[in-house]
Amino acid sequence: MAPQQIQALADASEADAAARYLRRQRFLEVVADAVRRADALTRLESALRQPVR
């Protein structure tokens, strides 16, 4: 295998790893946002079930 081909494979592998990392980071942000929203909805529902004073 020629050095240029080896370098191209290494570059492609590195780019793939970087893309996976960025996707994982975005996914974690989406999950964290979903957890925050679910918590807020749970607190809202709980507050709405309490009797009015």
C-alpha positions as semicolon CSV with decimal commas, in nm:
position;residue;x (nm);y (nm);z (nm)
1;M;0,000;0,000;0,000
2;A;0,136;0,339;-0,099
3;P;0,207;0,602;0,168
4;Q;-0,057;0,832;0,015
5;Q;-0,321;0,560;0,049
6;I;-0,221;0,490;0,406
7;Q;-0,239;0,862;0,488
8;A;-0,579;0,888;0,318
9;L;-0,710;0,598;0,527
10;A;-0,569;0,750;0,845
11;D;-0,727;1,087;0,760
12;A;-1,062;0,924;0,686
13;S;-1,048;0,730;1,012
14;E;-0,967;1,047;1,206
15;A;-1,248;1,239;1,037
16;D;-1,489;0,956;1,115
17;A;-1,388;0,953;1,481
18;A;-1,426;1,331;1,504
19;A;-1,772;1,314;1,344
20;R;-1,879;1,039;1,588
21;Y;-1,758;1,249;1,880
22;L;-1,953;1,554;1,761
23;R;-2,270;1,346;1,707
24;R;-2,234;1,199;2,056
25;Q;-2,193;1,546;2,207
26;R;-2,504;1,673;2,025
27;F;-2,699;1,364;2,135
28;L;-2,599;1,424;2,498
29;E;-2,722;1,785;2,469
30;V;-3,056;1,666;2,331
31;V;-3,092;1,408;2,609
32;A;-3,005;1,664;2,878
33;D;-3,261;1,906;2,735
34;A;-3,526;1,632;2,728
35;V;-3,453;1,547;3,092
36;R;-3,484;1,914;3,194
37;R;-3,815;1,948;3,008
38;A;-3,954;1,628;3,158
39;D;-3,856;1,747;3,506
40;A;-4,022;2,084;3,444
41;L;-4,341;1,916;3,324
42;T;-4,345;1,688;3,627
43;R;-4,309;1,986;3,860
44;L;-4,581;2,175;3,671
45;E;-4,822;1,881;3,689
46;S;-4,752;1,843;4,059
47;A;-4,816;2,213;4,120
48;L;-5,140;2,201;3,921
49;R;-5,268;1,910;4,130
50;Q;-5,224;2,100;4,457
51;P;-5,539;2,269;4,589
52;V;-5,574;2,642;4,530
53;R;-5,525;2,849;4,844
